[in-house]
């Protein structure tokens, strides 16, 4: 991280109106795509989808260091690309959203269980 970059969190009130508009449009578009996929479910081969989903869940914890880049890339990205190629639209949406959902922090009756870091996938 560069020294001139201040490491501080942003809250919604501190954002500019343009940033708020952009975030709202992205959330609305994502919600619309998820609703469309939920309304029009299709499945070409359920066994293939289940295999892809299980392998993607296992591979989601693996990270690959890329040369020339300071960050890492999740191996799950490969399975999302394969899902776009070989699975239906709804199956690819489930594959792309179910795998990152396992990294959410769960809190039930005061018991805090961290399952991993939340990853955001831009598809």
Secondary structure as GFF3:
##gff-version 3
##sequence-region A 1 123
A	DSSP	three_ten_helix	12	14	.	.	.	ID=ss1
A	DSSP	alpha_helix	17	39	.	.	.	ID=ss2
A	DSSP	alpha_helix	46	59	.	.	.	ID=ss3
A	DSSP	beta_strand	63	65	.	.	.	ID=ss4
A	DSSP	beta_strand	72	74	.	.	.	ID=ss5
A	DSSP	alpha_helix	76	86	.	.	.	ID=ss6
A	DSSP	alpha_helix	89	101	.	.	.	ID=ss7
A	DSSP	beta_strand	105	108	.	.	.	ID=ss8
A	DSSP	beta_strand	111	114	.	.	.	ID=ss9
###
